[in-house]
Amino acid sequence: MSDFSAHEALHTASVLMDCYGSHVGEHPWVEANPEIAAKVETAMEAMMEVYQAIGRVHLGK
């Protein structure tokens, strides 16, 4: 696989985090429900871990 494939996966992870965060994480109903908001936060943290892992592999660190 080319280096561009890793870049594409990294970019896609970033776009999905942004979309999920703005459409789900910042939704007023979610913000008004602490139990749901906590689960959304956990999901966002997991997505960030995936993003970081892709970056580490892509950059060889």
Protein Blocks (a to p, Z undefined) as FASTA:
>chain_A
ZZklmmmmmmmmmmmmmmmmmmmmmpmklmmmmklmmmmmmmmmmmmmmmmmmmmmmnoZ
Z
